[in-house]
Amino acid sequence: MDDPELQRVTELLARERAGQLDDAEREELALYGEQPDLVERAHAHVPALILPGTSNDGAWLERVRADDALAQADHAPRMRAARGVGLGMMIGGWVIGMFGTPLGPALAVAGAVVVLGSFLRVRLGQRSDPYDEIKR
């Protein structure tokens, strides 16, 4: 980069993304906000400053671990069994309901609640996702 101002804005944006800005740098970056074309050009150069081994790798690795934990919880034997039982109850309820028995629809609804509950238990059981709080 030949433009020192563009380089400074790029460095500030990279430090902001890494969560390393102090108060003075935040103010400086806010002042550059009055030049949207410069900030836009700087955004294009930010990925070049974020190299492997920086603090951003930790956030990526944390995200991978969170996704793996979610997948393991989703495919746990207990969850698969609960979903199988719920699906069996739904199908059984539909079959029984075809014969005019009032127990059939109730059994189908109970099976749907079991299946839905197993999905909700996995999703709500996970800790908060740091990527939900990303500000662009």
Sequence and secondary structure as in RCSB ss.txt:
>XXXX:A:sequence
MDDPELQRVTELLARERAGQLDDAEREELALYGEQPDLVERAHAHVPALILPGTSNDGAWLERVRADDALAQADH
APRMRAARGVGLGMMIGGWVIGMFGTPLGPALAVAGAVVVLGSFLRVRLGQRSDPYDEIKR
>XXXX:A:secstr
   HHHHHHHHHHHHHHTT   HHHHHHHHHHTT HHHHHHHHHHHHHH  TTSHHHHHHHHHHHHHHHHHHHHT
 HHHHHHHHHHHHHHHHHHHHHHTT THHHHHHHHHHHHHHHHHHHHHHHS   GGGG   
